[in-house]
Every structure is written in structure tokens, then in C-alpha cells.
Amino acid sequence: MGTYEAQISKKLDSTPVLNGAEAYSNALFSVNQRKENSVHQLMQEKANKHGVGTKIAQLQQKSDIFKPEIIQLAKGDPPIINAQGKKHILIGTTHGVAGKDKSDMVPEDMRQNAAVILEYPSLAQTGRDHFSDHEIGTVSDKTQASLAQVARDSPADHNLTVVGADGRKAFEGDNIHALSLRNKQAIYNYDVPSMALLPKNMFHVMGEKYIDRCLGFVGGNVDFIANKLNNYVHYYDGTGLAHVLRSTYNRMHTISNRLPKDRRLSIKRKVMAKLDSDLDSALMDYQSQKKGYKEGNILASLIEATNTDFFNALNDSLANLLLYTEVLVNSSPNIIVAYGAEHLAALQQLLNETWAVRRRKRKKRKR
């Protein structure tokens, strides 16, 4: 047995065993840490001889602030992304009675001086900093409801704030307008055309025009987009499509100005990529089922379902747009995101890519 393996074996013999894999991992970490410390000490001694020890320490300290780290406390736990001096925990939640309450997965040290970002409408225009019990109940999600209550009831010195980041929803007085057609299917509170398949590209174009205005790449209001979409969808429950689009635009216009152009471009790329993927998936499903529905003389129902999927893809892009922007602009040292799991994979990629881009730009400027 080599020296390296012998050190691990010796460490294992002196370590209480919870399970073999965990004990081995702990021992390996301990040995590697000692090796790393020895190398670092040797480099530091050499640097001190040349009078650059202080500079190295300063650079190391600065690097540690921005060094990205993805932590998973246990198998199945949500990832914690530690980067740019902030910790982000991304909890993918499941709506409905089948969804579990995952709020206890938030580490205790992240429950103070934190922002809790949830799938609720923005509070920015309400003058309030919390959601009422009734409003919390509008999202059938145990994890998000629990965290919304924790944020509302926490002591003031905990500095725990709640952020609504669902661009598909907006307050109007005490009422909440919600665009998602999935929430209205049980009582069929909407109507979309069933006579002809709407062009997929229309939703891409409308989405991009809206996103460009929200992120400040193009001037002008978003009313013409609402007017265009209102030609194809009608909400029987009084949901105001134009009101939601304007409310999300107003919030986006306020906060996106805090981000540099490269970050806003990163947000646009991620949101548009997910929108196009969802649109393509809906069209592929239609094409694969068209023959069977046509033979059964029920093609109109498939067309209506596909048009609905197109609208839901566009609506989901509003959720992603506000979510990603709220996360990137938030300055809290701890950021707790609890949101539908289907929205978070791209957010994690965005956080990792954003750090990489910023690091490359810093290095380029040094040259």
C-alpha cells in the first residue's frame, strides 16, 4: 500500500463510521487538506522571501470572494451556489397535494439576512412587504407557502424579506391576475382558437419584443403586444392580460437598470432558449399526434390544446424573465429561491455562466 493510501487507511481506523462511503470521503478530504495546506505553506514561504507575500494574500482573499462553489449538503438536497460573496439555494418545488414541504432544507445560517424569492406576484406596487394568508393560499405549494409564512412572521432583526417573482401574475388592489392557462383548465376559464394552428414563430417574436423592452434594449411600451395576444385568447374570469404585461414590464424596467448589459443579455438568451424549446416541443407533439386526431375527426381539439401550449410557453417566459432578474439584482448575502422545479435548471446555469463571464472580463482587463 502506497503512502497516500496508507494515510487514508490510518485515518479511517480512527474515524467513527456512519457508513463506508462517508467515512472514506471524510478521510480523503482530511488527507487532501493536509497536502493542500503543506503546498500553500511552502508557496507562502517562497513568496515572503521575495517580498510578495502580502500581495498574494490579498489576491487570494479577493479570489475567494468570487470563487464559485456548488454545495450539496446531502443526497437529494437542493444545491447551494456560493459565488460573488452570496449564497443561493435553489429549491425546486412541486405544486398540489403531492408536493412535499422542503422548507426545512434551508440551512439555519441562511435564514437571516436573506431574501426569499417565490412564485408569487411582485409586491412592488402594493406598498407591502409580505403576503396575506389568503394570498399565500393562491399558490398550492407547501414549500413556498411555508417560506412565505416564515418570512412574514420572522423577527425584524432576522432581516428576512420576501420577493414575489412570477411575471405571469400581478396585483390589482386586493385581486391577483394570473395568466397561466393551466390554473384555469379545471373550470375552463379561457378560450383559444381551435380552427387553425397558430404560427409558432408569432410567439417567439412577441416574446422577444416583450423581453427586449423589459430589459431596456428597445424603447416603447408593451400595450401593442397585449393587443396582439388578446386577438387569440380570452379570459372569462376577468384576468387582464394587458394589466399583467404592463405590471411585469414596470417592475422589470425598474430593476433591470441595475444590471450591466452583459448580464441582461445573458438573461435574454436563457429566457429565449427556454421559450423556443417549449414551443418546439409543443409543435413536435402536435405533428406526432395529428394523423390519429384527424382520423378520429377530432383534430380541432388537438389544435386547441397545442395553441394553449404555445400560450403557456409564452407565459412561462414571463415567469422566467422576472425570476432570473430578481435573483441577479438581489444584494442579500443569502438568497433562498423556492420555485417550480422546471424553472430552476436554467437559473442555475445562468448563475454559473454569469460568474464565468465576469471572471473572464476581469482577467482580460488585467492584461
Summary of the structure (lengths in Angstrom):
residues: 367
radius of gyration: 25.0
end to end distance: 46.4
largest distance: 85.6
contacts: 1076
relative contact order: 0.13
helix: 59%
strand: 12%
